[in-house]
Amino acid sequence: MAEPGHLVLVATPIGNLGDLPPRAVEVLAAADVVACEDTRRTGRLLAAAGVRARGLVAVHDHNEASQVGAVLGRLRAGEVVAVVTDAGTPGISDPGERLVRAATQAGFEVRVVPGPSAAISALVASGLPTGRFVFEGFLPRKGSGRSERLAALAAEQRTLVLYEAPHRLGRTLADLAEALGGGRRTAIARELTKLHEEVWRGTLDEAVARAGTMEPRGEHVLVLEGAPPPAVVDDALIVAAISDRLAAGATRRDAVAEVAHGLGVAKRRVYDLALGGDSADRR
Ligand code: SAM
C-alpha cells in the first residue's frame, strides 16, 4: 500500500556540492514534488547530483503563506512533498517553519533528512563553548527591535550564533561590541565548505578593527562568547555596604534598597543581613 502523503525537510549543501547526503538524493528523486526557494538553483543542484526530480515548485519568503494551501492539497492527495532551500537546513533563517506548522496541524507526518547548516558548522569550528548556545539568526536591521535585541543579548551567558550579510558585517560587529563589550571572544566563520573557507578568531574589538580595514566578502556566521556569570556577592561585602550607608545617615530601609540595587542582590537577603541575621541565599 502506498504511504500516506507527508512532508520531508531536506538539508542541502552550504557551498560544497559533495555535502548532499546520500539519503537526500534518494528522497529528492522519489518525492512527488520538491518545494524550493529558487527552481533554477535547485534544478542545478539536482542535476549535479544526478537527480531527475518529478516536479519543482517555488516556495520562498514572499509566497510561503499563500503556497501553504497548495502544499496541503498535495499532501491530502497522498503526495510526498520534499522541502529544500537555497542552502542549508530549511526553517533555519529560511522558509519551512510555516509549511511544517500547517502540515502538522492538518495531521500530516513531517520527516527530516538532516545535513548541513551554517550555524552548527560555525559553532563547532569556533573554538567557543558548544555545550549551551543560542541561535539568533539575523538581528533586526534597525530601530528599537535591533537595540532591544542587542540589550537582551548582553546578559546572555550561552554562546551566541548570528548570521549576517557581508555589507552589514562591520556595523553589526560595532553594535555588538558596544552592547556586549569589546572583550568578548569572537569567531567569524566565512565561506564554510567553499574555496575561501576561513575561521577568524579574536576579540570583538579586534573584529571591528579588522572589518574596518577590509571589505568583507562572502557569507559569514558570527559566534560570540556568552556573558560571564554574575559575580557571587559575599555577605561581608553586603554588611560593609549597609554600615557605610547607615553611617552616611541613610535610614535602614533606604540603605537596604540602595545596597540591593547597587550589588544586584535580593532585598530580602540584604534586609536579613541588616538585621544581623545570616543569609542562606547567595544572590
Ligand atoms: N538555512 C541556512 C542554514 O541552515 O545555514 C541559512 C540560510 S540564511 C538565509 C543565509 C545565511 O547563512 C548567510 O547570510 C550566512 O550568514 C550563513 N551562511 C550560509 N552559508 C554559509 C557558508 N558557507 N559560510 C558561512 N556562512 C554561511
Boltz pocket constraint, residues with backbone or C-beta under 6 A from the ligand:
constraints:
  - pocket:
      binder: B
      contacts: [[A, 14], [A, 15], [A, 85], [A, 87], [A, 88], [A, 89], [A, 90], [A, 91], [A, 92], [A, 93], [A, 94], [A, 116], [A, 117], [A, 118], [A, 119], [A, 162], [A, 163], [A, 164], [A, 165], [A, 189], [A, 190], [A, 191], [A, 192], [A, 193], [A, 194], [A, 219], [A, 220], [A, 221]]
      max_distance: 6.0
